[in-house]
Amino acid sequence: MPTSTASSSTAVTATVDTRAGADTRATAGGRAETDASTKAAAFARAEWEALGTSVVLLVDDPDVLATARAIVERELRAIDRACSRFRPDSDLERANAGAGRFVGVDPLLIEAIEIALRAAVLTDGDVDPTVGNALILAGYDRDWTLLERARSAGGSDGKLEDVVVRPTITARVTPGWRAIELDRERSAIRVPTGVRLDLGATAKAWVADRAAAAVHEATGAGSLIGLGGDIATAGAASEEGWRIYVTDDHRRVPGEQGQTISIRAGGIATSSTTARRWRHEGRTQHHIIDPASGAPVAPRWRTVSVAAETCLDANIASTGALIRADTAPAWLEQMGLPARLVGNDGAVCLVGEWPAQEVQPR
């Protein structure tokens, strides 16, 4: 069992708030809503699309919003150039194409792969950066926005069945993540022959942390960055904390099935087997791969949300929990991480200091 990825001391610090449309909300993660009370607190917001997902930026000083957005966009461009599996000119794809030999890459990719290897260590290999070939075999062979367009063009109404059919034949690639070689002095990497890296389980959460910290350092403003299901904060929060709406899909709005919580620092990550689904070779697939089988994980939980001191650590834990299935609650409890797990039947399992969910009167 891995050591704790983070302490919960700065994570969830407030109870559930079920008031619809109150204050600043960053849906886990990407959609933020503001009303009159938010304006009184002088929050400013920007939203756009990048890295195949939604981006939300909140700052507590409206005067720095333009500067903050430019900083976030710079961070996103840098991580895309270094770590994208969907850009043939990215450093990651050059390293994948040169598997079996050392390839010189940007130091940012070296750091990103070190982070991915740390995730593999912390989860005993459940969060594995060497699942690139398995994702391609499952049909995730292009940017998510293009995959959605292809699905629409193929006549899908977007309503995929709840049961993911696991293929009877899977590809197993060895020797895996332990055989990745990094040379920091030369800024080079050797990907094992036959292996393709994918950093989707860690890079997005990591850049959310980086962007939030960069905004706060440059402007002094309290900042929140949401990238899809990954939310990072930096700097002081308001008196009520950062209010975050946790649900299966970041595209949903408050009022649908979910829960609003507050955090004063740290990050929240939500991993799901329902938000990103597609049809491939007659089967419903999703993007959470079980390294033990090389196939999309059989869903025990449709959604896992975790709070931690960083968005990265929260995302490592939420992804690992989906793969660990029935043992996930005990694993998260052992690490001291507050979490909310939603089963396929909609039943909610709360771990640690995650606040209880109030029932909204009808």
N, C-alpha and C positions, 0 to 999 in steps of 0.2 A: 504494500500500500504506500502511495507517495506521501511525502511530507506536505504540510499545509501550504497552499499556494498564497494565502493571505490571511491576515487577521480580520475579523469582522468588526473591529473596534471603531472604524470610521465609515462603516457602510450604512445599513438601514438604521435610522435613528428616530423615525416617526411612525406613528400608526397609520392605518389605512384611512384615506379620505375618499369617500364615494360621491362627493359633490360633483356633479357634471359641469365641466367648463370652468372650473375655478383656477385662478392663478396661472402659472406657466406650466404647461405639460409638454414633456417630450415623450411621445409614444415609443415604447421600447421596440425599435428605436428609430425615430426619424421624424414623426409628425409632432409639431409643437403648436399649442394653442394659447392665445393670450386674450384676456378680457380687460375690463376696466381696472380690476385690482392689480393685474400685471403691469399696466401702464403706470399705475401709481408707484409701483416698485421700480419703475424706470428700466425694465428689461427691453431688449431689442432682439429681433429674430430675423434670420434669413434661412431660406430653404432652396435646395436645388438638387440635381441628380448628378452622381459621379460614382465611379467604380461599380456600375451596374446596380446601384441602390440609391435610396434617398439620403440626403444629407440635411441635418438641421443644426443650426448654430444659434446659441443663446448667449448674450452677454449682458451684464448688469449696468453697462454704460453705453447708451445709444450713440454717443459721439465716436466710439471706436469700432462700430459695426463694420464699416467698409474696410478698415485696416484688418480687423479680425478675419473677415471673409477672405481677403487676399492671402493671409497667412495660412488659413485652412486649405485653400485651393493649391497653394504651393506645396504643402505637405502631401496632399492627395496625388498631385502630379508626380512627385518624387517617388512615392510608394508604388504608383502604377508603372512607372518606367523601370523600377527595380524588380518588382515582385509579381507582375501580372502573368498569368498563364495564357492569356488570350492576346498578347501582343508579341508578334514574332521578333520584335526588336528589343524586348525587355531583357534584362540581365538574367532573370530566371529562365526564360526560354532559351537563351544562348547556352546556359549551363546545362539545361535538359538536352539540348541538341548535341552537346559535346560530352555526353555521358561516357564515362570510362577514362577521361583525361581531365587534368586541371584546366579550368577556364578562368581567366581574369574577369572580375566583376566589380561593380560599384561596392564600396564598403557598406553601404546601406543594406544590400542583399546579404552580405556576410552576417550583419547584425540580425536581420530578419530570420535567417536560417538558424542562428544560435538560439533565438527565441523559440522557434518551432521545435528544435531539439530539446530545449528545456521542457516544453509542453509534453513531448513524448516521454521524457524521464518522469515527470510529475504524475503522469497518468499510466505508467507502466506500458506505454506504447499504444494506448487507446486513441490518443490524438496524435496521428502519425502523418508527417509531411510527405511520405512516399506513396500516397494513394492516388497520385495523378492518373496513372493508367486505369485504375479502377473507376475513377470518375468519368474518364473518356468512354470506357466500355459501357457505363450506365447511361451514356448519351449527353453528359455535361461536357461538351466539346467546344463550347463557345461562350462568350459573355452572356450573363443571364438575360439582359435586355434582348439580345438577338435570339436566345432560346425561347423566350416568351413570344416573340414575333413569329418564329417558325411554328410554334404550337398553335397560335391563332390562325396562321395561314393554312394549317393542316385541318382546320375545321373544328378544333377543340373548343368547347364552351367554357373551358377553365375549371370545370367541376370534375375533378379526378376522384376515383374511388378511394376510400380510406385505407384499404389494405394494400400495402406494398408487396408485390410478388417478388420474392427473392429468386434469382436465376439458379438453375440447377448446376450450371457450369460457371465457375469463377476463375479469375486469373490470380495466381499467387506469385508475387515477385519477391525474390530474396536477393541480397541479405537484408535490405531495408534500411531504416534510419540510422542504425548503429554504424553502418559502413560509409556514411557520408563523411567526406574529408574536407576540412576547412584549413586554409593557410592564410592567417590574418596578415602576416608580414607581406605576402605578395598579393593580398586581397584576391584570393583564388579559391575555387571550390571544385571538388571532383564528385560528381554524382555517379553512383554505381551503375555499371552497364545494365541496361534493361529496366532501370528505375526512372520514373518521372515525378518530379516534386510538384506539390501544390501547397501553397501557403494560405489557402482560404480560411483555415481554422484559427489562424493567429494574426495574420497581417492586418486585417481590417480593424480588429480591436486595438492592435498596437498603434496604428496610425491615428485612431481616435484619441488615445492617450497622448501621443506626441503632439497632435494638433491643439488639444485643449491646453496642454502645458505651454506650447509656443505662444498661443494667444495671450495667456495670463502673463507670461514673462515679458512679452513685448508691450502690452497695454496696461497691465495691472488690474484688468477687469476680471471679475469672476466669469468663468466660461463653461459652457456645456456643449459638447459635440455629440451628435447622434448619427451613426452610420448603420442604417438598417436596424438590426437588433442589438447593436453595440453602442453604449452610452458612456462617455467619459466626462469628468468634471475637473476643474482646476480653479484655485482661488476660493475666496469666501463665498458661501451661498447666502441667500437671503435668510431672514429669521425663520421662515418656515421650511427652508431647505429647497433643494431641487425636486420638483414634483414630476414624477414619471409614471406614465400609464403603461402597465405591463399586460400584454395580450399575446395571442398566438402569432399575429401578423402585424408588423409595424404600420401597414397601410390602413388598419382599422382605426376608428375614431372612438373617443371616450363615449360610453353609453352602451357599447357592445360588450361582449363577455370579456372581462379583464379586471384589473385592480389598479388603483392609484396609490403609490407610496411616495415617501419623501426620503432623500438622502442628503447629508450635509457635505459629503466628500466621497471620493472613490468612484466606482463605476458599477454599472449594471449591464449584464449581457443576457440575452434571450436566444436560445437555440431551439429550433423547431424542425420537426419532420413533416410539417404541413404547409409551411409558407412557400417553399420552393420545390414544386413537384412538376413532373412532366411525363409524357408517354414516350417510351423507347422500345422498339421491337415488341410492341403489344403489351408491355408491362408498365405499371406506374413506378416511377423511380423518384428518389430524393437525393440530396447532396451530403447526407451524413453517412460516411462509409465506415463499416466495421472492418478494421484491418485484419481481423482473424479470418474473415471469409472473403474479403475483397468485394463485398456487395453492400448496398444500402442497408443500414441497420433495421432489423425488424422492430417496429415502433412499439415500445412499452409506454413511453411518455410522448405525447404529441408536442409538448413544450416544456422546457426547463429554463427558469430565470434564476440567476445567481447574482448576489452583491459581493463585491470584494474591494480591496484597496485600489486596484486598477481595473480598468475595463478588460485588459488582456487576461489577467488572472480569472476574472469572472467568466470570460468566454472559454478559457481552457476548461474550467470546471463544468460549465453548462454543456459543452460539447461532449466531454468525457462522461457526464451523467447520462446522456442519451444512449451512449454505447454500452454503459454498464447496466442499464435496464433496472432489474429488480434490486440490485445492490446499491443503486445510486443514492437513495436517501441516507443510508448508513455511512457511505463514503463521504458525502458532503458534510454530514454531522461530525465525522471524525476530523475533517479539515477545519471545522469551525466557521463554515460559510453559510450565511442565511440564503435560503433558496425556496422557490415555489415551483413544484412539479405538477403538471396537469396530465392525467392519464387519458387514454383513448376514449374512456367513457365520460370525460369531463370532470372526474373526481380530482380534487386538489389536495396535494400533500405538501405541507409546510415544514421546513427544516430550520432549526436554530432560531435566530432572532427575527426571522421574516414575520411581519405583523399579520395577525389574523384578518381574514376577509369578512367584512360586514355584509349582511344581507340587505340589499336595497329594497325598501318597502314598495309594493306594487299597488 
